[in-house]
Amino acid sequence: MQINEISIGSESATEYLLRAPSPASMPAKESAVQKPAVRQKSLKLEDFATLYSHEECIEVEGIKYPFVLINQFDELRTQSLHLSPKPYSVPARFKRFAEGFLKAKLSLSTFNGGCVGIAEIQVEGVTTKINGRRVGYFDFMATNLAQDAYLAQFDNSFGAEETLRGYEIREGRQIDLKESNLTNMVGVGFMILNKSSNRLIFAQRRKDLVVEGGTISIPGGTPVWNNNWKPPREIYFPGYLQAHFAEELEEELCLAPEEFKFRRGLWLKDFTRAPDLIVYLETNVPLNEIANRCAQSETALKEHETLYGVPFNERTLQGFVSVDSKYVLNALSVVAFKLALQAF
């Protein structure tokens, strides 16, 4: 493992290269939005602000990011998950496109694991009630990740530049999840603060990962669907979430459940892919120790080969979003950083 001190704006951060660095190993500046997977529109941040003109998008350093805060909570017991008896399926209108997209993108051997999608979300104060349903990862790729691909590529009944996103927006707002043609699969992001050093933990995702490979981001995970669940019924969501946190943090950062503490969670509408649950956690494990553990873990190295310990302050965030920064966070991580500074 190699440890370097790097500059993020006016702040000094620590870079942990978990494997021996190759030539020109410095992270390249990445777009804040998922790169095109099949020929499609390449949307910039200002494009989202225009498309979702009537949404209260989160603003960072004068730029509107394609996320809206839905709810925030300090106790997991306020969150609930009800299983919908209605399964997700790609609507007939888009089925030919979805099948063509997947054929162009995937091999038949690719695993199509079951994940938790949101059919509806209800908010009452700090209480969040999720109406969830099973979705496959293929469905997610063929809808959420492909919502800016041109539909006419695989079905000429669509206009030359029609996209799925065009069917998901009404008068500058995202349509209700109950009407959505997307899978709306839940993603969980972990904003982890080392208390003793007051530094956040970021990772550079491996370049071969499907979603935003190569970008610097907060660690994250995808809650899986339990095949023993029989809808309709209610799942004890706090316990399910705690188990998911423990599994992901063991895999990504080699942290045991007793080594981190939940502080706050929040739900976001994410116009770049699907709803997000951002979780703010604290740990007392030194960053050097976390990096050493990851450097010896093949499971962790499959997710990332570089970790960053960055000061938890406004100046660091400004450094990341600066136009001349060599180290750029993906859009979700920028928003999670901003909301953390506001909350704590």
N, C-alpha and C positions, 0 to 999 in steps of 0.2 A: 504493500500500500504506500502511496505517495501523498504527502500533505503539503498543500500550497496556500499561501495567503494571497488573496486576490482583491481587487477593488470593485466595489459595486457603488458607483457614484462617489460620494465623499466618504463612504464607509469601507472598512476592511472586513472581508468574510473569509471563511476557511473552506477550501476545496479538498475533498477526500477522494483521490483516485483509487478505487478499490482493486483494480487490476493495473498491471504495469502499463503506463501510457504509451500509445502509438504515436508516430509523428503527426503533427498538426491536430492534436487531440482537443484543442480548445473548442467549446461548443459554438456552433454556428448560430447566427441570429435567425430565429424562426418566426414564421407568421403567427399571430395570436389566434388564428382560426385554423381548423382542420384543413390540411392540404387536400386538393381534389384527388379522389380515388379513381374515378372514371371521368372522362371529359365533362366538365361542369363549370358553373360560375365560380369565380374566386372572389368571395366576399371579403371586404375589408370592414374594419370596425365602423367606419362612417356609413357603410351600406346598411348595417344592422340598425343603426340609429334612425336612418331614413325609413326603412321598412317597418320598424316598430315605433313609429312616431308618437303613438299615444300610450306607450308603456313607460313606467318609471324606471328606466334603465339606470344601473349604478354607474356613477361618474368617478373617474380616477384621473387626477391631474388634468382636468378639463376635457377628457375624452369619455364618451359614453360607451360602456361595455355591454354586450348583449346578454345581460342577466338582470333579473328582477327578484328582490327579496320577497318570499312568500310568508315565512314565519320564522321565529327564533324561540328557543326554549332552553331552560337550564336543567331540566330533569327528564330523563328518558321515559319515566312513567307517564308523561303527558302525551306520548306518541302511541298510536294504535294502527293495526293493519287488519283489514277485513278482506277476506278472499272473495273475489268476484266469481260467480258461477259461469260467467260469459267469457270464453277464451278469446285471445287475440288472434286475428287472422288478417292478412293483407287484403284490403278491399279489392273486389273484382276489377274496379276501374284501374287499379295500379298493378294488378298481379303480373301481367306480362312484363312490365318494366322491372318489377322487383326480381322476378326469376332471371331475366336477362342480365341485370346488374350483378346478381350473385354468381351467375355462370361466368361472367367476365372477371370476377374478383376472387373467387374461391375455388379450391379443389374439392372434390367429392369427399376427401378424407378429413376435411376440417370439422372439428367437434362443434356441434350446435347445442351447447349447454342451455339449460333452462334458467332464466333470470326473473327478477321481480319487476314487473311493469306497473305503472300507475294509470288506472282508468279514471280515477277521480280523486281530488284532494280537497278536504274541507278544513277550514281554519276557524277556531273559536278561541280567541286569546292566545295562550301558549299551547293549546291543545291542537294537535294535527291528526286528522282521521284520514287514513289512506285506504282507498278501495283498490286493491291490487289484483293482478292477474298474471298468469304465466306467459312469458314471451321467450322466444328462442333468440340466441345471439345473431342468427342469420336475419331474423326479422328486423332486429336493431340496425344491422348494416344496410338492409334494403330499404329502410325508411329514414330513420334519424340521420345516419351517416351519409345517406344518399339524397338528402332533401334538396340539395342544390344541383344535383345532376339533371341533365336535360332528359325529360321523359321520352322525347321522340327518338332517342337513340335506339330504343328497343320496341317502341310502339308508335307508329306514324300517325295514329289517330290524335296525338297531342300536337300542339303547336310547336314550332321550332325551338322556342326558348322557354317553354312551360317547365316548371319544377314542382316538386311536392310542396315546397315552402309556400308557393303561391296559393295552395289550398288550405294552408294552416294559418293564414293571416286574414283578419277581417277589420277593415277601417283602422289600420295601424296597430292592431292588437292581436296577440296570439289567441286562436279560438280556444274554447273551453276543452279541457282534456276529454270530456265525455264525447266530444264531436271529433276528436283528433284521429287522423289516419296513421299517425306515428305510433311506435310501440311504447315510447316514453319510459324506457327502462331506467331504473334508478342507478345512479352512480354515487359512490361515497368518497369524499376527499378528506384527508387527515391533515389538519393544521396543527403541528406538534411543536410545542415550546419547551426548550430545556430551561428549567427555572433558574438554575445556578448561574448560567452564562447569559440568560435572556436572549437566546438565539433560537431561530426557527430552523426546522430541518426541511430541506428541499432535495430533490433527486433529479438527475437527468435520466429520462426514460430511455431504454434501449431503442435504437433506431429501427429495429425490426418489429416493434410493437404496432398493432393495427391502429390504435387511437393515439394520435399525436406523438408517435415515436420520435425520439431525439430531442424533445422539448424538455426544458427545466420546469418542474412542477412540484406540487405537494404530492405525497404518496396517496394512492387511492385504491379502491376495490369495487367489485361488482357483486352485490348480494345475490346469492343463488336461490333458486326455487327448490324447496324441499318436496321431493316427489311423493312424500307421505301425506302432504297436505291435501285435504279433500274439501274443496269449496262447496257451498258457502259456509264459512266459519270465521271466527276471529282468532288471530295468532297473538301470542304474548310477545308483542313487538320489542319491548325493552330487553328481554332476554335474548331475542333473536339478534338485535343490534349489537349487544355486548359480545355475543359469540362471534359475530362478523368482525368487530373491531379486533378481537383477540387473534383471530385467524389471520387477518390481513397484516397486522403489525408484527406478528411472528414471522410471516413470510417475507415481508418487505424490509423490516428494520430489526428483526431478531429481538423484539421486546416481548417479555412475558406480561400477562394481564395485570400482575401486581406492580408492574413498573411504569404504568401510565394511569392518569386520572382524567375522567371526562369533566369538562368545564361547561361547554355550551355547544348547541347544535343549531343549524339553520337550514331551511329549505330554500332552494333557488329555482326559478324558471330559467332554463339555460337554452337560449335560442340557437346555439351551435350544435346541440346534440339531444339532450334529454334532461329531465329533472335531476337536480343534484342535492344530496344531503352533505353539508360541510360540517365536520366535527372538530371542535377545538379541544385539544388534549394537552396535558402537562406531563413531563417526565423529569426525574432527577438523575437518570443515567447519563453520564458524561458523553458528549458527542464523539470523542475519540474511541470510547468503548463501543458505541453503536457501530461506528465505522469498522472497527476491528472485527466485530462479530459478522457484519455483512460481508467483509472481504473473505471470510472463511465459509460462507454459506452459498452453496450453488443455487439454492432457491432464491435468495435475495439477488444474486448476480444475474438471474434470468430477467429481473425487473429493471435493474439499473446498475451501472458500474461506476457512478460518480455521485457522491453526496455533497451537500453544501450546508454549512452552519452560518446563517446570516443574522445580523443584528435585527432585533424586533423594534424598529422605529420607522418614522415617516421618511427619513433621509434614505434609508435602504430601498424602500418602495419607489421613491423618486428615481433612484439610480437604475433600478430594473426597467422602468418604463421610459427612460431617457432614450432619445432617438439614436444616440451614438453608443449605447451600452453593448458590450460584447456578450453579456449574459442576460437573456431575456426570458422572463416567466411566461408560461402560456396564460391565456385570458382568464381562465377559472382561478388560477393561483393568484393573479393580480387582484381579483375581486375578493378572494378569501383573505388576503393580506390586508386589504383596505378595511374590510368589515371587522377584522380582528383588532386593528388599531382603534377603530371607533368603539368597540365593545369593551376593551380592556385598557 
